[in-house]
């Protein structure tokens, strides 16, 4: 939606996704030690966030997450959580 700084990575998130920047990086977030010092994404409504990529994923996907309660990350080969569950390597 063009709402963030930085380059266009052709990613789309559901409307409940929110991002915050650490106060150490001139933002308002009250957290430290996030991987790479990047902003963090969170959600306060709903039970999940869906990320779509308009160009598809061709080489790989990497992310780090933490949670106050158990959770899962599932990767599908279709838009909006549709299609087949993609193979996940650990």
N, CA, C and O atoms as CSV, one atom per row, in Angstrom:
chain,resi,resn,atom,element,x,y,z
A,1,UNK,N,N,0.813,-1.204,0.000
A,1,UNK,CA,C,0.000,0.000,0.000
A,1,UNK,C,C,0.853,1.263,0.000
A,1,UNK,O,O,0.324,2.372,0.072
A,2,UNK,N,N,2.165,1.097,-0.080
A,2,UNK,CA,C,3.028,2.265,-0.124
A,2,UNK,C,C,3.132,3.019,1.179
A,2,UNK,O,O,3.460,4.206,1.178
A,3,UNK,N,N,2.857,2.354,2.306
A,3,UNK,CA,C,2.813,3.077,3.566
A,3,UNK,C,C,4.134,3.098,4.323
A,3,UNK,O,O,4.257,3.816,5.315
A,4,UNK,N,N,5.111,2.338,3.887
A,4,UNK,CA,C,6.344,2.259,4.663
A,4,UNK,C,C,7.532,2.828,3.932
A,4,UNK,O,O,7.503,3.039,2.719
A,5,UNK,N,N,8.586,3.075,4.702
A,5,UNK,CA,C,9.825,3.528,4.070
A,5,UNK,C,C,10.557,2.346,3.445
A,5,UNK,O,O,10.224,1.194,3.723
A,6,UNK,N,N,11.517,2.611,2.632
A,6,UNK,CA,C,12.342,1.547,2.076
A,6,UNK,C,C,11.920,1.163,0.685
A,6,UNK,O,O,10.992,1.729,0.107
A,7,UNK,N,N,12.640,0.170,0.156
A,7,UNK,CA,C,12.377,-0.251,-1.211
A,7,UNK,C,C,11.123,-1.105,-1.307
A,7,UNK,O,O,10.693,-1.701,-0.320
A,8,UNK,N,N,10.545,-1.162,-2.482
A,8,UNK,CA,C,9.344,-1.935,-2.733
A,8,UNK,C,C,9.736,-3.395,-2.942
A,8,UNK,O,O,10.375,-3.729,-3.940
A,9,UNK,N,N,9.363,-4.254,-2.021
A,9,UNK,CA,C,9.683,-5.676,-2.115
A,9,UNK,C,C,8.509,-6.486,-2.665
A,9,UNK,O,O,8.548,-7.716,-2.662
A,10,UNK,N,N,7.470,-5.802,-3.135
A,10,UNK,CA,C,6.299,-6.437,-3.724
A,10,UNK,C,C,5.619,-7.382,-2.744
A,10,UNK,O,O,5.213,-8.486,-3.110
A,11,UNK,N,N,5.497,-6.935,-1.482
A,11,UNK,CA,C,4.818,-7.709,-0.451
A,11,UNK,C,C,3.514,-7.039,-0.082
A,11,UNK,O,O,3.422,-5.812,-0.056
A,12,UNK,N,N,2.513,-7.842,0.200
A,12,UNK,CA,C,1.214,-7.351,0.654
A,12,UNK,C,C,0.871,-8.090,1.938
A,12,UNK,O,O,1.049,-9.305,2.019
A,13,UNK,N,N,0.378,-7.365,2.950
A,13,UNK,CA,C,-0.018,-7.947,4.213
A,13,UNK,C,C,-1.482,-7.672,4.479
A,13,UNK,O,O,-2.031,-6.686,3.988
A,14,UNK,N,N,-2.119,-8.538,5.256
A,14,UNK,CA,C,-3.496,-8.276,5.653
A,14,UNK,C,C,-3.535,-7.011,6.509
A,14,UNK,O,O,-2.518,-6.601,7.068
A,15,UNK,N,N,-4.700,-6.403,6.606
A,15,UNK,CA,C,-4.815,-5.082,7.223
A,15,UNK,C,C,-4.542,-5.078,8.726
A,15,UNK,O,O,-4.334,-4.008,9.297
A,16,UNK,N,N,-4.535,-6.237,9.384
A,16,UNK,CA,C,-4.260,-6.244,10.820
A,16,UNK,C,C,-2.764,-6.257,11.139
A,16,UNK,O,O,-2.397,-6.171,12.311
A,17,UNK,N,N,-1.890,-6.361,10.134
A,17,UNK,CA,C,-0.444,-6.342,10.353
A,17,UNK,C,C,-0.006,-4.923,10.705
A,17,UNK,O,O,-0.406,-3.958,10.053
A,18,UNK,N,N,0.814,-4.811,11.736
A,18,UNK,CA,C,1.348,-3.526,12.155
A,18,UNK,C,C,2.855,-3.658,12.298
A,18,UNK,O,O,3.362,-4.750,12.556
A,19,UNK,N,N,3.572,-2.559,12.133
A,19,UNK,CA,C,5.026,-2.561,12.243
A,19,UNK,C,C,5.426,-1.435,13.191
A,19,UNK,O,O,4.828,-0.359,13.199
A,20,UNK,N,N,6.455,-1.716,13.989
A,20,UNK,CA,C,6.958,-0.692,14.904
A,20,UNK,C,C,8.483,-0.699,14.867
A,20,UNK,O,O,9.108,-1.745,14.695
A,21,UNK,N,N,9.065,0.478,15.029
A,21,UNK,CA,C,10.510,0.666,15.002
A,21,UNK,C,C,10.991,0.890,16.433
A,21,UNK,O,O,10.356,1.610,17.204
A,22,UNK,N,N,12.110,0.272,16.779
A,22,UNK,CA,C,12.687,0.413,18.118
A,22,UNK,C,C,13.049,1.865,18.418
A,22,UNK,O,O,13.444,2.615,17.525
A,23,UNK,N,N,12.910,2.248,19.676
A,23,UNK,CA,C,13.319,3.592,20.103
A,23,UNK,C,C,14.811,3.804,19.866
A,23,UNK,O,O,15.257,4.935,19.675
A,24,UNK,N,N,15.582,2.718,19.878
A,24,UNK,CA,C,17.022,2.822,19.597
A,24,UNK,C,C,17.290,3.242,18.156
A,24,UNK,O,O,18.387,3.703,17.839
A,25,UNK,N,N,16.309,3.088,17.290
A,25,UNK,CA,C,16.439,3.473,15.875
A,25,UNK,C,C,15.562,4.692,15.562
A,25,UNK,O,O,15.146,4.881,14.419
A,26,UNK,N,N,15.287,5.505,16.565
A,26,UNK,CA,C,14.468,6.718,16.460
A,26,UNK,C,C,12.990,6.441,16.252
A,26,UNK,O,O,12.271,7.288,15.723
A,27,UNK,N,N,12.527,5.264,16.662
A,27,UNK,CA,C,11.109,4.946,16.625
A,27,UNK,C,C,10.510,5.058,18.016
A,27,UNK,O,O,11.072,5.721,18.886
A,28,UNK,N,N,9.382,4.418,18.226
A,28,UNK,CA,C,8.709,4.482,19.527
A,28,UNK,C,C,8.593,3.115,20.196
A,28,UNK,O,O,8.006,3.008,21.273
A,29,UNK,N,N,9.140,2.073,19.580
A,29,UNK,CA,C,9.028,0.726,20.129
A,29,UNK,C,C,9.869,0.525,21.371
A,29,UNK,O,O,11.014,0.971,21.437
A,30,UNK,N,N,9.297,-0.149,22.358
A,30,UNK,CA,C,9.980,-0.425,23.613
A,30,UNK,C,C,10.533,-1.849,23.584
A,30,UNK,O,O,10.067,-2.708,24.332
A,31,UNK,N,N,11.515,-2.103,22.735
A,31,UNK,CA,C,12.137,-3.416,22.634
A,31,UNK,C,C,13.565,-3.255,22.132
A,31,UNK,O,O,13.917,-2.243,21.526
A,32,UNK,N,N,14.378,-4.270,22.396
A,32,UNK,CA,C,15.764,-4.283,21.930
A,32,UNK,C,C,16.109,-5.701,21.487
A,32,UNK,O,O,15.336,-6.637,21.695
A,33,UNK,N,N,17.264,-5.841,20.883
A,33,UNK,CA,C,17.811,-7.138,20.478
A,33,UNK,C,C,16.998,-7.846,19.396
A,33,UNK,O,O,17.085,-9.068,19.270
A,34,UNK,N,N,16.226,-7.123,18.628
A,34,UNK,CA,C,15.548,-7.746,17.499
A,34,UNK,C,C,16.586,-8.036,16.419
A,34,UNK,O,O,17.493,-7.230,16.211
A,35,UNK,N,N,16.472,-9.167,15.731
A,35,UNK,CA,C,17.494,-9.561,14.749
A,35,UNK,C,C,17.751,-8.484,13.700
A,35,UNK,O,O,16.823,-8.014,13.042
A,36,UNK,N,N,18.981,-8.107,13.552
A,36,UNK,CA,C,19.369,-7.130,12.541
A,36,UNK,C,C,18.979,-5.703,12.870
A,36,UNK,O,O,19.308,-4.790,12.113
A,37,UNK,N,N,18.284,-5.484,13.982
A,37,UNK,CA,C,17.842,-4.145,14.333
A,37,UNK,C,C,16.703,-3.624,13.471
A,37,UNK,O,O,16.404,-2.430,13.487
A,38,UNK,N,N,16.066,-4.514,12.720
A,38,UNK,CA,C,14.979,-4.111,11.818
A,38,UNK,C,C,13.681,-3.874,12.584
A,38,UNK,O,O,13.546,-4.334,13.718
A,39,UNK,N,N,12.723,-3.163,11.985
A,39,UNK,CA,C,11.407,-3.033,12.599
A,39,UNK,C,C,10.767,-4.415,12.804
A,39,UNK,O,O,11.126,-5.379,12.128
A,40,UNK,N,N,9.838,-4.494,13.725
A,40,UNK,CA,C,9.148,-5.755,13.973
A,40,UNK,C,C,7.681,-5.627,13.577
A,40,UNK,O,O,7.092,-4.550,13.665
A,41,UNK,N,N,7.104,-6.744,13.140
A,41,UNK,CA,C,5.690,-6.791,12.774
A,41,UNK,C,C,4.939,-7.487,13.890
A,41,UNK,O,O,5.454,-8.413,14.516
A,42,UNK,N,N,3.723,-7.041,14.135
A,42,UNK,CA,C,2.875,-7.670,15.138
A,42,UNK,C,C,1.428,-7.483,14.734
A,42,UNK,O,O,1.125,-6.738,13.802
A,43,UNK,N,N,0.533,-8.160,15.436
A,43,UNK,CA,C,-0.887,-7.941,15.222
A,43,UNK,C,C,-1.612,-8.049,16.551
A,43,UNK,O,O,-1.265,-8.872,17.398
A,44,UNK,N,N,-2.627,-7.205,16.725
A,44,UNK,CA,C,-3.409,-7.187,17.956
A,44,UNK,C,C,-4.827,-7.685,17.738
A,44,UNK,O,O,-5.565,-7.897,18.700
A,45,UNK,N,N,-5.212,-7.872,16.499
A,45,UNK,CA,C,-6.553,-8.379,16.218
A,45,UNK,C,C,-6.440,-9.571,15.281
A,45,UNK,O,O,-5.504,-9.669,14.487
A,46,UNK,N,N,-7.392,-10.464,15.384
A,46,UNK,CA,C,-7.374,-11.659,14.562
A,46,UNK,C,C,-6.433,-12.701,15.135
A,46,UNK,O,O,-5.843,-12.504,16.197
A,47,UNK,N,N,-6.300,-13.800,14.430
A,47,UNK,CA,C,-5.445,-14.884,14.895
A,47,UNK,C,C,-4.247,-15.120,13.986
A,47,UNK,O,O,-3.425,-15.996,14.256
A,48,UNK,N,N,-4.143,-14.346,12.914
A,48,UNK,CA,C,-3.021,-14.539,11.995
A,48,UNK,C,C,-2.832,-13.318,11.117
A,48,UNK,O,O,-3.692,-12.440,11.043
A,49,UNK,N,N,-1.690,-13.282,10.455
A,49,UNK,CA,C,-1.381,-12.295,9.432
A,49,UNK,C,C,-1.010,-13.070,8.180
A,49,UNK,O,O,-0.282,-14.060,8.250
A,50,UNK,N,N,-1.505,-12.626,7.045
A,50,UNK,CA,C,-1.158,-13.264,5.768
A,50,UNK,C,C,-0.291,-12.301,4.978
A,50,UNK,O,O,-0.605,-11.116,4.863
A,51,UNK,N,N,0.804,-12.822,4.434
A,51,UNK,CA,C,1.680,-12.044,3.569
A,51,UNK,C,C,1.634,-12.666,2.181
A,51,UNK,O,O,1.868,-13.865,2.032
A,52,UNK,N,N,1.340,-11.875,1.182
A,52,UNK,CA,C,1.405,-12.307,-0.211
A,52,UNK,C,C,2.552,-11.580,-0.884
A,52,UNK,O,O,2.872,-10.444,-0.534
A,53,UNK,N,N,3.166,-12.237,-1.844
A,53,UNK,CA,C,4.192,-11.596,-2.648
A,53,UNK,C,C,3.734,-11.605,-4.105
A,53,UNK,O,O,3.411,-12.656,-4.659
A,54,UNK,N,N,3.711,-10.434,-4.708
A,54,UNK,CA,C,3.185,-10.326,-6.062
A,54,UNK,C,C,4.091,-10.983,-7.094
A,54,UNK,O,O,3.629,-11.386,-8.162
A,55,UNK,N,N,5.382,-11.093,-6.781
A,55,UNK,CA,C,6.323,-11.698,-7.727
A,55,UNK,C,C,6.619,-13.160,-7.408
A,55,UNK,O,O,7.332,-13.817,-8.167
A,56,UNK,N,N,6.091,-13.684,-6.307
A,56,UNK,CA,C,6.386,-15.060,-5.905
A,56,UNK,C,C,7.742,-15.162,-5.225
A,56,UNK,O,O,8.551,-14.235,-5.278
A,57,UNK,N,N,7.974,-16.287,-4.596
A,57,UNK,CA,C,9.254,-16.557,-3.941
A,57,UNK,C,C,10.003,-17.548,-4.815
A,57,UNK,O,O,9.490,-18.626,-5.112
A,58,UNK,N,N,11.214,-17.190,-5.231
A,58,UNK,CA,C,11.951,-18.063,-6.144
A,58,UNK,C,C,13.209,-18.668,-5.529
A,58,UNK,O,O,13.627,-19.753,-5.934
A,59,UNK,N,N,13.817,-17.992,-4.565
A,59,UNK,CA,C,15.060,-18.519,-4.001
A,59,UNK,C,C,14.933,-19.012,-2.578
A,59,UNK,O,O,15.628,-19.957,-2.205
A,60,UNK,N,N,14.104,-18.434,-1.788
A,60,UNK,CA,C,13.954,-18.868,-0.405
A,60,UNK,C,C,13.275,-17.804,0.430
A,60,UNK,O,O,13.052,-16.678,-0.015
A,61,UNK,N,N,12.959,-18.187,1.634
A,61,UNK,CA,C,12.267,-17.299,2.562
A,61,UNK,C,C,12.916,-17.470,3.916
A,61,UNK,O,O,13.099,-18.597,4.377
A,62,UNK,N,N,13.269,-16.371,4.563
A,62,UNK,CA,C,13.904,-16.413,5.871
A,62,UNK,C,C,13.236,-15.388,6.758
A,62,UNK,O,O,12.999,-14.255,6.341
A,63,UNK,N,N,12.932,-15.781,7.977
A,63,UNK,CA,C,12.399,-14.844,8.944
A,63,UNK,C,C,12.651,-15.373,10.342
A,63,UNK,O,O,12.921,-16.559,10.529
A,64,UNK,N,N,12.562,-14.496,11.312
A,64,UNK,CA,C,12.695,-14.841,12.720
A,64,UNK,C,C,11.425,-14.398,13.407
A,64,UNK,O,O,10.874,-13.344,13.088
A,65,UNK,N,N,10.955,-15.202,14.355
A,65,UNK,CA,C,9.787,-14.764,15.095
A,65,UNK,C,C,9.910,-15.141,16.553
A,65,UNK,O,O,10.635,-16.068,16.913
A,66,UNK,N,N,9.202,-14.423,17.375
A,66,UNK,CA,C,9.055,-14.752,18.788
A,66,UNK,C,C,7.602,-14.532,19.138
A,66,UNK,O,O,6.895,-13.792,18.455
A,67,UNK,N,N,7.161,-15.167,20.188
A,67,UNK,CA,C,5.759,-15.061,20.562
A,67,UNK,C,C,5.593,-15.241,22.058
A,67,UNK,O,O,6.382,-15.930,22.705
A,68,UNK,N,N,4.573,-14.623,22.593
A,68,UNK,CA,C,4.252,-14.810,24.002
A,68,UNK,C,C,3.505,-16.120,24.221
A,68,UNK,O,O,3.483,-16.656,25.328
A,69,UNK,N,N,2.897,-16.626,23.159
A,69,UNK,CA,C,2.173,-17.888,23.221
A,69,UNK,C,C,2.583,-18.736,22.021
A,69,UNK,O,O,3.055,-18.201,21.018
A,70,UNK,N,N,2.406,-20.061,22.115
A,70,UNK,CA,C,2.791,-20.921,20.994
A,70,UNK,C,C,2.123,-20.492,19.684
A,70,UNK,O,O,0.982,-20.031,19.673
A,71,UNK,N,N,2.849,-20.651,18.600
A,71,UNK,CA,C,2.321,-20.280,17.298
A,71,UNK,C,C,2.989,-21.097,16.211
A,71,UNK,O,O,3.896,-21.884,16.478
A,72,UNK,N,N,2.537,-20.906,14.991
A,72,UNK,CA,C,3.105,-21.605,13.846
A,72,UNK,C,C,3.254,-20.638,12.685
A,72,UNK,O,O,2.606,-19.592,12.635
A,73,UNK,N,N,4.113,-21.005,11.764
A,73,UNK,CA,C,4.252,-20.284,10.500
A,73,UNK,C,C,4.063,-21.318,9.401
A,73,UNK,O,O,4.764,-22.330,9.373
A,74,UNK,N,N,3.137,-21.076,8.508
A,74,UNK,CA,C,2.844,-22.005,7.426
A,74,UNK,C,C,3.014,-21.284,6.103
A,74,UNK,O,O,2.534,-20.163,5.936
A,75,UNK,N,N,3.693,-21.921,5.164
A,75,UNK,CA,C,3.946,-21.328,3.853
A,75,UNK,C,C,3.132,-22.093,2.814
A,75,UNK,O,O,3.266,-23.310,2.683
A,76,UNK,N,N,2.295,-21.378,2.083
A,76,UNK,CA,C,1.455,-21.962,1.037
A,76,UNK,C,C,1.948,-21.514,-0.332
A,76,UNK,O,O,2.609,-20.483,-0.452
A,77,UNK,N,N,1.628,-22.283,-1.355
A,77,UNK,CA,C,2.049,-21.895,-2.701
A,77,UNK,C,C,0.992,-21.085,-3.434
A,77,UNK,O,O,1.183,-20.750,-4.603
A,78,UNK,N,N,-0.116,-20.761,-2.780
A,78,UNK,CA,C,-1.161,-19.939,-3.377
A,78,UNK,C,C,-1.359,-18.661,-2.584
A,78,UNK,O,O,-0.844,-18.522,-1.475
A,79,UNK,N,N,-2.097,-17.740,-3.149
A,79,UNK,CA,C,-2.383,-16.466,-2.486
A,79,UNK,C,C,-3.358,-16.645,-1.339
A,79,UNK,O,O,-4.202,-17.541,-1.359
A,80,UNK,N,N,-3.235,-15.784,-0.340
A,80,UNK,CA,C,-4.168,-15.705,0.783
A,80,UNK,C,C,-4.309,-17.013,1.551
A,80,UNK,O,O,-5.404,-17.347,2.003
A,81,UNK,N,N,-3.226,-17.750,1.703
A,81,UNK,CA,C,-3.262,-19.000,2.466
A,81,UNK,C,C,-3.968,-20.120,1.744
A,81,UNK,O,O,-4.512,-21.023,2.379
A,82,UNK,N,N,-3.967,-20.076,0.431
A,82,UNK,CA,C,-4.611,-21.122,-0.367
A,82,UNK,C,C,-3.544,-21.978,-1.041
A,82,UNK,O,O,-2.364,-21.628,-1.052
A,83,UNK,N,N,-3.970,-23.079,-1.591
A,83,UNK,CA,C,-3.039,-23.943,-2.310
A,83,UNK,C,C,-2.423,-24.979,-1.404
A,83,UNK,O,O,-2.972,-25.317,-0.355
A,84,UNK,N,N,-1.289,-25.474,-1.813
A,84,UNK,CA,C,-0.586,-26.525,-1.085
A,84,UNK,C,C,0.369,-25.931,-0.063
A,84,UNK,O,O,0.892,-24.832,-0.245
A,85,UNK,N,N,0.587,-26.671,1.012
A,85,UNK,CA,C,1.589,-26.252,1.980
A,85,UNK,C,C,2.947,-26.570,1.368
A,85,UNK,O,O,3.206,-27.700,0.954
A,86,UNK,N,N,3.806,-25.562,1.317
A,86,UNK,CA,C,5.121,-25.727,0.713
A,86,UNK,C,C,6.050,-26.491,1.657
A,86,UNK,O,O,5.859,-26.482,2.873
A,87,UNK,N,N,7.028,-27.131,1.098
A,87,UNK,CA,C,8.021,-27.869,1.866
A,87,UNK,C,C,8.811,-26.890,2.729
A,87,UNK,O,O,9.226,-25.832,2.256
A,88,UNK,N,N,9.013,-27.241,3.971
A,88,UNK,CA,C,9.752,-26.377,4.889
A,88,UNK,C,C,11.002,-27.117,5.329
A,88,UNK,O,O,10.915,-28.252,5.796
A,89,UNK,N,N,12.158,-26.496,5.187
A,89,UNK,CA,C,13.427,-27.057,5.654
A,89,UNK,C,C,13.842,-26.332,6.915
A,89,UNK,O,O,13.624,-25.128,7.054
A,90,UNK,N,N,14.433,-27.062,7.822
A,90,UNK,CA,C,14.896,-26.428,9.067
A,90,UNK,C,C,16.383,-26.504,9.157
A,90,UNK,O,O,16.968,-26.028,10.129
